[in-house]
Amino acid sequence: MLRGSATVKLIDIIAGARPNFMKIAPIIRALEARKAAGGLLRYRLVHTGQHYDARMSGNFFEQLEIPEPDVNLEVGSGTQAEQTAAIMTRYERLLMEARSDLCLVVGDVNSTMACAISARKLCVPVAHVEAGIRSGDWTMPEEINRVLTDAITNWFFTTSEEANQNLRRAGVGDERIFFVGNTMIDTLLVNLPRLRAPAFWDELQLQAGEYFVVTLHRPANVDECDGFARLLAAVASGTRGLPVVFPVHPRTAKSLRELGGVPESIRLVDAQPYLEFNWLVKHAKAVITDSGGITEETTVLGVPCLTLRESTERPETVTVGTNELVGSDPAAVGNALDRLFADKWKRGGIPDRWDGRAGERIVGELEQLLFQGRNVAAKLG
């Protein structure tokens, strides 16, 4: 019915992995608000199934108040190439059966790149939310996904001026770059009143400001057992006996089983739902992570963050926020924690336009682009 109207435009919103759901929720909320006000944008939520574990995706729909997907491609696990190929094949089939007017992808996971490629090969325009971020680290699959997605994207929605500059250096014109802010922060701000303690809060006798949160899943940190063990030992030593809550990512679980044990102060728990996880972050003394997205949340919450990587695709969390790049040398981890306990950590601020309105800005720009006839796709050939 929607596709039969000459005035309605249909957007595919692609989600496949846990971070995607946080990023699409504000866009869906803004689209629903515009529809209620008489707007003509409609959306089809496409879940690729890249994260198929309910702990990693399923309960996010309920917690973030996202509707159930219109389509689930159910690709499941596999190697990088196997998963990417399955997503491309199945999304191509969907577009051939029921074409959309725009493919909107978010972030930098395999689903982002795969759906962008399939859409562009069928001449469906692509918009990329969180475009232009770069770590410069080509050992990260996400960096390859970012660069390839942006190479074929029509419209770029960015989170920072640094991202804008990266795109300009790659030859993207300002007319295709839209500095809208950070939808991940939209989701955080709207859910702050709903955050809740996890079930193990009392069992572990946690107290606000008297524990740490750790998340580690990058191959460089967790795949080699001896190095992983030394890193955990440095964390346990540097946190001075305070509890260290470690929600375990599925890919990290295998390495932890091979270790056979962790220091006593490190408390392993299941991967947490959104509301519980961010309760932990909000009340922690500090967060130790190798994730990119969590550094954005700690920045807005004012929580010190130690990133165990040599580079970051979110430099504003370092230059403006509470994040510091510590690297994965155990000695460096200990030194950083010493500064934290000495109250020498920077206070940080909040980057420009991380104000909870990115989703509204994106939908406003999409209405202009799709209904004002800017034919960027034709310019790209």
PyMOL commands that set and color helices and strands:
alter all, ss='L'
color gray80, all
select helices_A, chain A and resi 2-4+18-36+58-63+80-97+110-121+141-152+161-169+174-176+183-194+219-222+225-238+250-259+274-283+293-301+316-319+330-341+358-371+376-379
alter helices_A, ss='H'
color red, helices_A
select strands_A, chain A and resi 9-15+41-47+71-72+102-106+126-129+155-158+177-179+212-215+244-248+266-270+286-289+305-307+323-325
alter strands_A, ss='S'
color yellow, strands_A
deselect
rebuild
show_as cartoon
